[in-house]
Amino acid sequence: MTINNFPLKKFEVPVSIAFATDAKLSSAGDMGGTIISGLSCPAVINGTQATFEVSIDGVTFTGLLDPDTGADYIVPIVASKSVPLKTTYFLPFRFVKVKTVTDQTANRVFKLASML
């Protein structure tokens, strides 16, 4: 795929939720200057919604606010499906964590889709 005759490069950054007592928050995905555009879900997941935590420096993470609603930015999640994300919400941030609303009962790997 190209935009104005320039090739569009696409990337996936895997993030993992390790099974534990409070297994909702993934490891941090380093987007490294790419533009996050989607979330791919694993074949098995618990729950139907996810939110995000973001960071500029990879140390201090905060919840991602949906400026249209004034609440956490929430997306639906479904096993083996992908969901597009509002790229403008993520533009200022280099690091992203996925946070499921429901505890995961096993290790899960989500993929953050991005483009350059």
Phi and psi in degrees as GROMACS dihedral restraints (atoms count N, CA, C in turn):
[ dihedral_restraints ]
;  ai    aj    ak    al  type     phi  dphi    fc
    3     4     5     6     1  -130.5    20    10
    4     5     6     7     1   153.8    20    10
    6     7     8     9     1  -124.9    20    10
    7     8     9    10     1   120.6    20    10
    9    10    11    12     1    50.8    20    10
   10    11    12    13     1    42.7    20    10
   12    13    14    15     1    69.1    20    10
   13    14    15    16     1    10.4    20    10
   15    16    17    18     1  -104.2    20    10
   16    17    18    19     1   133.3    20    10
   18    19    20    21     1   -66.1    20    10
   19    20    21    22     1   141.0    20    10
   21    22    23    24     1   -98.0    20    10
   22    23    24    25     1   116.8    20    10
   24    25    26    27     1   -92.3    20    10
   25    26    27    28     1   138.2    20    10
   27    28    29    30     1  -119.3    20    10
   28    29    30    31     1   144.6    20    10
   30    31    32    33     1  -135.6    20    10
   31    32    33    34     1   156.8    20    10
   33    34    35    36     1  -124.4    20    10
   34    35    36    37     1   133.5    20    10
   36    37    38    39     1  -117.7    20    10
   37    38    39    40     1   110.7    20    10
   39    40    41    42     1   -75.6    20    10
   40    41    42    43     1   140.1    20    10
   42    43    44    45     1  -130.6    20    10
   43    44    45    46     1   141.6    20    10
   45    46    47    48     1  -116.4    20    10
   46    47    48    49     1   139.8    20    10
   48    49    50    51     1  -105.9    20    10
   49    50    51    52     1   115.3    20    10
   51    52    53    54     1   -84.8    20    10
   52    53    54    55     1   136.1    20    10
   54    55    56    57     1   -63.7    20    10
   55    56    57    58     1   128.7    20    10
   57    58    59    60     1  -160.8    20    10
   58    59    60    61     1  -176.1    20    10
   60    61    62    63     1   -59.7    20    10
   61    62    63    64     1   -43.0    20    10
   63    64    65    66     1  -117.9    20    10
   64    65    66    67     1    75.7    20    10
   66    67    68    69     1   -97.3    20    10
   67    68    69    70     1    77.6    20    10
   69    70    71    72     1  -124.2    20    10
   70    71    72    73     1   -28.6    20    10
   72    73    74    75     1  -102.6    20    10
   73    74    75    76     1   131.1    20    10
   75    76    77    78     1   -84.5    20    10
   76    77    78    79     1   171.4    20    10
   78    79    80    81     1   -67.2    20    10
   79    80    81    82     1   168.2    20    10
   81    82    83    84     1   -85.7    20    10
   82    83    84    85     1   134.9    20    10
   84    85    86    87     1   -97.7    20    10
   85    86    87    88     1   126.5    20    10
   87    88    89    90     1   -89.8    20    10
   88    89    90    91     1   107.8    20    10
   90    91    92    93     1   -78.8    20    10
   91    92    93    94     1   -14.4    20    10
   93    94    95    96     1    47.5    20    10
   94    95    96    97     1    42.1    20    10
   96    97    98    99     1    89.5    20    10
   97    98    99   100     1     0.5    20    10
   99   100   101   102     1   -88.8    20    10
  100   101   102   103     1   169.0    20    10
  102   103   104   105     1  -105.5    20    10
  103   104   105   106     1   114.4    20    10
  105   106   107   108     1   -67.9    20    10
  106   107   108   109     1   134.6    20    10
  108   109   110   111     1  -135.4    20    10
  109   110   111   112     1    -9.4    20    10
  111   112   113   114     1  -165.7    20    10
  112   113   114   115     1   167.2    20    10
  114   115   116   117     1  -131.3    20    10
  115   116   117   118     1   123.9    20    10
  117   118   119   120     1  -103.1    20    10
  118   119   120   121     1   132.7    20    10
  120   121   122   123     1   -97.9    20    10
  121   122   123   124     1   150.2    20    10
  123   124   125   126     1   -70.5    20    10
  124   125   126   127     1   172.3    20    10
  126   127   128   129     1   -65.7    20    10
  127   128   129   130     1   -26.0    20    10
  129   130   131   132     1  -132.2    20    10
  130   131   132   133     1   129.3    20    10
  132   133   134   135     1  -144.4    20    10
  133   134   135   136     1   158.9    20    10
  135   136   137   138     1  -106.3    20    10
  136   137   138   139     1   133.1    20    10
  138   139   140   141     1    96.5    20    10
  139   140   141   142     1   174.7    20    10
  141   142   143   144     1  -130.0    20    10
  142   143   144   145     1     3.6    20    10
  144   145   146   147     1  -141.8    20    10
  145   146   147   148     1   152.5    20    10
  147   148   149   150     1  -139.6    20    10
  148   149   150   151     1   151.6    20    10
  150   151   152   153     1  -121.7    20    10
  151   152   153   154     1  -173.7    20    10
  153   154   155   156     1  -137.9    20    10
  154   155   156   157     1   150.1    20    10
  156   157   158   159     1  -118.1    20    10
  157   158   159   160     1   139.2    20    10
  159   160   161   162     1  -129.8    20    10
  160   161   162   163     1   159.3    20    10
  162   163   164   165     1  -153.3    20    10
  163   164   165   166     1   148.0    20    10
  165   166   167   168     1   -87.4    20    10
  166   167   168   169     1   -38.1    20    10
  168   169   170   171     1  -105.0    20    10
  169   170   171   172     1    -5.0    20    10
  171   172   173   174     1    80.7    20    10
  172   173   174   175     1     3.6    20    10
  174   175   176   177     1  -113.7    20    10
  175   176   177   178     1   -51.6    20    10
  177   178   179   180     1   -99.7    20    10
  178   179   180   181     1   112.1    20    10
  180   181   182   183     1  -108.0    20    10
  181   182   183   184     1   142.6    20    10
  183   184   185   186     1  -134.1    20    10
  184   185   186   187     1   158.5    20    10
  186   187   188   189     1   -64.8    20    10
  187   188   189   190     1   145.6    20    10
  189   190   191   192     1   -88.2    20    10
  190   191   192   193     1   120.0    20    10
  192   193   194   195     1   -88.2    20    10
  193   194   195   196     1   138.7    20    10
  195   196   197   198     1   -88.1    20    10
  196   197   198   199     1   108.7    20    10
  198   199   200   201     1   -64.9    20    10
  199   200   201   202     1   -19.6    20    10
  201   202   203   204     1   -75.6    20    10
  202   203   204   205     1   -29.3    20    10
  204   205   206   207     1  -112.8    20    10
  205   206   207   208     1   -20.3    20    10
  207   208   209   210     1    78.3    20    10
  208   209   210   211     1     9.7    20    10
  210   211   212   213     1  -119.8    20    10
  211   212   213   214     1   177.9    20    10
  213   214   215   216     1   -54.6    20    10
  214   215   216   217     1   143.4    20    10
  216   217   218   219     1   -75.4    20    10
  217   218   219   220     1   114.2    20    10
  219   220   221   222     1  -115.0    20    10
  220   221   222   223     1   136.0    20    10
  222   223   224   225     1  -125.9    20    10
  223   224   225   226     1   150.9    20    10
  225   226   227   228     1   -74.6    20    10
  226   227   228   229     1   146.6    20    10
  228   229   230   231     1  -128.3    20    10
  229   230   231   232     1   139.9    20    10
  231   232   233   234     1  -140.5    20    10
  232   233   234   235     1   137.6    20    10
  234   235   236   237     1   -53.9    20    10
  235   236   237   238     1   136.0    20    10
  237   238   239   240     1    60.3    20    10
  238   239   240   241     1    23.3    20    10
  240   241   242   243     1  -122.1    20    10
  241   242   243   244     1   162.2    20    10
  243   244   245   246     1  -120.2    20    10
  244   245   246   247     1   149.4    20    10
  246   247   248   249     1  -128.3    20    10
  247   248   249   250     1   132.5    20    10
  249   250   251   252     1   -71.9    20    10
  250   251   252   253     1   149.1    20    10
  252   253   254   255     1  -116.0    20    10
  253   254   255   256     1   154.8    20    10
  255   256   257   258     1   -76.0    20    10
  256   257   258   259     1   102.3    20    10
  258   259   260   261     1   -58.8    20    10
  259   260   261   262     1   -34.8    20    10
  261   262   263   264     1   -63.7    20    10
  262   263   264   265     1   -27.5    20    10
  264   265   266   267     1   -65.9    20    10
  265   266   267   268     1   -28.9    20    10
  267   268   269   270     1   -99.4    20    10
  268   269   270   271     1    -9.0    20    10
  270   271   272   273     1   -52.9    20    10
  271   272   273   274     1   -41.3    20    10
  273   274   275   276     1   -75.4    20    10
  274   275   276   277     1    -7.3    20    10
  276   277   278   279     1  -114.4    20    10
  277   278   279   280     1   138.6    20    10
  279   280   281   282     1   -92.1    20    10
  280   281   282   283     1   -33.2    20    10
  282   283   284   285     1  -112.4    20    10
  283   284   285   286     1   138.3    20    10
  285   286   287   288     1  -135.9    20    10
  286   287   288   289     1   135.8    20    10
  288   289   290   291     1  -118.7    20    10
  289   290   291   292     1   142.8    20    10
  291   292   293   294     1   -95.0    20    10
  292   293   294   295     1   135.5    20    10
  294   295   296   297     1  -126.7    20    10
  295   296   297   298     1   110.9    20    10
  297   298   299   300     1   -78.7    20    10
  298   299   300   301     1   148.5    20    10
  300   301   302   303     1   -72.5    20    10
  301   302   303   304     1   -29.7    20    10
  303   304   305   306     1  -107.1    20    10
  304   305   306   307     1   141.6    20    10
  306   307   308   309     1   -58.5    20    10
  307   308   309   310     1   141.5    20    10
  309   310   311   312     1   -89.6    20    10
  310   311   312   313     1   138.0    20    10
  312   313   314   315     1   -93.5    20    10
  313   314   315   316     1     4.1    20    10
  315   316   317   318     1  -159.2    20    10
  316   317   318   319     1   171.3    20    10
  318   319   320   321     1   -62.9    20    10
  319   320   321   322     1   138.3    20    10
  321   322   323   324     1  -132.3    20    10
  322   323   324   325     1   142.9    20    10
  324   325   326   327     1  -121.3    20    10
  325   326   327   328     1   117.3    20    10
  327   328   329   330     1   -99.9    20    10
  328   329   330   331     1   157.2    20    10
  330   331   332   333     1  -122.2    20    10
  331   332   333   334     1   125.8    20    10
  333   334   335   336     1   -89.0    20    10
  334   335   336   337     1   117.3    20    10
  336   337   338   339     1   -89.0    20    10
  337   338   339   340     1   137.2    20    10
  339   340   341   342     1  -144.6    20    10
  340   341   342   343     1   168.6    20    10
  342   343   344   345     1  -140.3    20    10
  343   344   345   346     1   160.6    20    10
